[in-house]
Amino acid sequence: MIDVLVIGGGNAALCAALMAREAGASVMLLEGAPKAWRGGNSQHTRNLRCMHDAPQDVLVDAYPEEEYWQDLLKVTGGLTNEKLARIAIRASSHCRDWMRAHGVHFQPPLSGALHVARTNAFFMGGGKALVNAYYRSAERLGVQIRYNAQVHDIELEHDRFVAAHLAEREVDGQRLPAERIVAKACVLAAGGFESNREWLRQAWGQNERGEWPSDNFLIRGTRFNTGVLLKRMGELGADIIGDPTQAHMVAIDARAPLYDGGICTRIDCVSLGVVVNRDGERFYDEGEDFWPKRYAIWGRLVAGQPGQQAYSIIDQQAIGRFMPPVFPGTSANTLADLAGKLGLPQTQFIQTIEDFNRACQVGTFDHTALDDCHTQGLTPAKSHWARPLVKPPFYAYPLKPGVTFTYLGLATDETAAVHFAGKPSRNLFVAGEMMAGNVLGKGYTAGIGMAIGTAFGRIAGAQAASSAGFAASTQSMEARHATV
């Protein structure tokens, strides 16, 4: 019998598998995707938000616990479990040595990644390199890895895990029979339900315009996160937490692919110009705060607009001040021509830009600081980086909501145990996106997802090994006691 079964193949699952194996347990990891697409959403990530009290290798200055916590509190509007959030925050301060031991490398942020040199450690080679490093380490340590292994059911005895069930399936032209995999303990880390179009439609429903908003959503991450296990665990009586409409949702290029567009589809010039909907009207403060603290609210904002469509508008003054998107913008030398190319109502669009230009109170523009360039007498206001759009050519980037991962998940505690009627399971644990809603009730700040996944993946792996009868290693104990 396997000691620890890990279901999932992304960062949290890999951290759990590695920790359990380090503790001496035999480990099997089931990745539902083919090998070429392994890693879940983690393959699209690029950094980890890290607490630190002094400069550390690739991190400058300091980012103390209380500031980290306040940043998280602000973006979630208080919809967070402080105890679990602080576990993730504290663990982020010392996990990088362990990550390096498993082949992960870090680098300073690129010049276009604004405002995060102090707060975020970037993976050399991005998330794909991180995932590959973990898989290599897992293989070297003897973790059994199986691909195309989509678990469709979990077998329980009350709150105790017994077995996972794989349906009959076809892999590389070969028909494989259904399987029942028994283990002493299990970690669930199979992601959210963001690529389940039917579930998204059910969650978001129909709006007052008769639209089904989720029909216009793009999925930034993996196509394999369909929420099968999340739904099944709810049916089996596991405690569920979170709002099914809340997610890490970003305004991305409307020309991005339906799935797996990743980080390169993000549009990062929003704070340097204005955003209008398809009626040519602004609808939110583009300069509310630094972009890494606000980029994740814009997907939901665009989701509330007609047709779930918007356009980020800048002029020549903004060029070179943001990470260029993968697709070129639509350009024109006049606002009228730009409106024509975009199919926007010309009169309203020009009026919106002219009203904005007149309202700009230009002080000392500085896109690296919360500057004093703001609007006056305009609704919605623009709080920072407000400069008249007057220097052609003008550029427009089409926006749609891009869902990274959903926040509906399984309730847990500091041991990462799955809860049933408020009580923790003895041998079933959860990590990553399947429990992120405990920390993220809404909102997002760059790199926090990887912090949650790394912290609770390590805790879940150590706890699963312990429940299977293996004493925690020094590193496992370190992960477990990141809470004190």
C-alpha positions, -999 to +999 in steps of 0.1 A: +000+000+000+012+035-008+018+057+023+009+091+008-011+097-023-010+132-038-037+142-063-026+171-085+005+181-103+012+218-096+033+237-071+013+227-040+011+191-050+048+188-057+057+205-024+035+180-006+050+151-024+085+162-018+079+168+019+062+135+024+090+117+007+116+135+027+099+122+058+104+087+046+069+079+032+064+062-001+046+087-024+025+085-055+016+117-074-013+117-098-012+144-124-044+146-145-027+163-174-004+148-200+033+151-192+036+180-218+011+200-198+021+190-163+022+216-136-013+231-135-014+269-132+020+269-116+037+266-150+023+301-158+036+317-126+068+337-122+073+348-086+067+343-049+057+371-025+082+369+003+082+384+038+117+395+049+130+418+076+162+428+057+176+425+022+178+388+011+197+377-021+173+388-049+151+409-025+159+444-016+151+465+015+126+448+039+090+436+036+080+428+072+051+406+083+028+434+092+031+452+059+025+419+040-005+413+062-019+448+056-014+444+018-034+412+019-060+426+042-065+455+019-070+435-013-093+410+004-114+436+022-110+415+053-123+384+037-095+362+050-086+339+078-058+358+096-043+327+113-039+308+080-028+339+061+000+346+086+011+309+083+016+315+046+033+349+052+057+336+077+065+305+057+074+327+027+103+341+047+123+309+049+111+285+022+135+296-005+164+275+008+143+244+007+131+253-028+168+258-039+176+224-025+151+210-050+166+228-079+147+261-080+167+292-090+158+328-084+167+360-102+161+397-096+129+411-114+132+424-149+131+462-154+095+460-166+082+443-135+074+474-115+072+478-078+080+442-069+118+441-064+112+445-027+083+421-022+086+393-048+113+367-056+112+357-093+119+322-105+147+319-131+130+305-161+095+312-147+070+288-134+077+261-160+113+259-148+101+257-112+077+229-120+104+210-140+129+213-111+104+199-086+095+170-109+132+161-114+137+162-077+106+141-071+118+115-096+153+114-081+138+108-046+116+080-058+082+096-060+060+076-083+045+100-109+016+091-132+003+114-159-032+114-176-044+102-142-076+121-136-093+111-104-130+112-105-140+099-071-127+097-035-136+068-012-141+077+024-150+059+057-166+087+076-139+114+075-111+090+067-095+087+033-095+051+019-089+052-019-090+073-050-107+061-082-095+067-118-120+062-146-114+040-176-095+062-200-074+063-232-038+073-231-015+074-261-040+053-281-042+026-253-073+020-234-066+018-196-090+002-172-106+019-142-084+018-110-088+020-073-057+033-056-055+028-018-032+048+004-027+055+041-031+092+037-039+116+009-033+152-001-058+169-024-041+196-046-060+194-079-069+230-084-101+250-087-129+248-113-120+277-136-119+256-167-153+241-161-174+264-184-207+250-172-199+255-135-187+291-142-220+298-161-240+284-132-220+304-107-222+338-125-257+334-139-274+359-162-270+397-157-295+425-160-287+429-197-296+393-204-259+383-209-242+352-195-210+370-184-189+339-180-194+329-216-170+358-224-143+348-199-109+335-210-089+311-188-054+323-182-043+289-168-047+252-174-076+236-192-075+207-168-088+224-137-125+213-140-132+210-102-143+174-104-128+166-070-139+198-054-175+191-063-172+155-052-158+165-018-187+188-013-211+159-021-192+137+004-198+162+032-165+182+033-168+217+046-168+242+017-156+278+019-157+307-004-179+324-031-180+306-065-178+339-083-147+351-066-114+343-084-080+356-093-094+374-123-073+397-145-081+420-174-062+403-202-059+408-239-092+399-255-072+382-283-057+357-260-064+320-264-093+304-245-068+284-222-032+286-211-025+322-223-005+327-191+013+358-179+021+372-213-016+380-221-018+405-192-022+442-201+000+463-178-006+498-191-040+503-174-026+527-147-008+548-174-039+558-193-077+553-192-100+523-196-133+526-214-161+501-220-177+494-254-199+525-249-168+547-247-172+554-210-147+551-181-159+531-151-132+529-125-101+547-111-071+534-132-046+550-108-059+538-074-027+521-064+004+503-077-004+479-105+007+447-087-018+455-059-046+463-083-042+443-115-063+415-102-094+436-096-097+446-132-109+412-145-140+415-123-145+451-132-145+443-169-168+414-162-194+439-151-193+459-183-215+454-214-203+424-233-175+419-207-154+441-230-132+471-224-102+489-239-070+503-223-062+536-239-027+552-238-007+577-258+029+579-268+040+592-234+033+558-218+054+537-242+084+522-225+070+525-190+053+490-189+059+454-199+049+452-236+020+428-242+024+399-265+000+414-291+005+449-306-021+475-298-044+492-322-029+526-331-041+558-347-030+594-349-064+608-339-089+598-313-116+598-340-096+573-360-090+552-330-127+551-321-134+540-357-109+512-356-123+499-323-159+503-333-166+526-304-192+554-305-170+583-317-187+612-300-189+596-266-153+582-268-138+616-277-159+633-250-146+609-224-110+615-233-115+653-234-132+653-200-104+633-186-078+656-201-094+687-187-097+671-152-060+662-150-040+681-123-005+674-135+022+676-108+054+656-109+047+625-129+065+594-116+052+559-126+074+543-099+057+562-070+022+572-059+027+606-075+006+638-073-008+636-108-046+632-103-079+644-117-103+669-101-140+671-105-142+638-125-162+607-118-147+582-115-115+600-104-080+589-113-059+591-082-024+589-096-005+590-129-032+612-145-017+629-176-037+643-205-037+619-235-026+643-261+006+629-277-001+607-308-001+580-318-028+567-295-029+530-286-057+507-275-056+472-261-088+452-260-096+436-226-116+406-214-118+389-180-091+363-176-097+337-148-065+323-133-081+303-105-113+302-085-116+307-047-143+282-039-125+255-019-123+232+011-122+246+046-090+237+065-069+247+095-032+251+104-027+213+098-040+215+062-066+189+071-099+186+052-128+194+076-161+175+079-188+192+101-160+214+115-137+185+125-104+178+108-099+145+090-072+122+104-056+114+070-070+137+043-053+170+036-056+199+011-033+224-004-030+250-032-060+264-051-084+238-035-080+257-002-068+291-012-103+306-005-095+303+032-070+331+027-084+348-004-120+356+001-117+380-028-089+401-044-053+392-050-018+406-048+010+394-070+028+363-058+004+354-029-010+323-047+025+307-048+031+316-011-002+299-001+006+268-023+041+265-011+033+269+026+003+246+027+017+221+003+047+216+026+025+214+057+000+190+040+029+167+029+045+166+063+011+160+080+002+133+056+035+115+062+029+118+099-006+104+097+009+075+077+033+068+106+064+086+096+082+111+119+086+145+104+121+154+092+139+186+103+126+203+072+091+190+077+091+202+112+103+236+100+073+238+076+049+226+102+060+252+128+061+282+105+030+291+125+047+300+158 
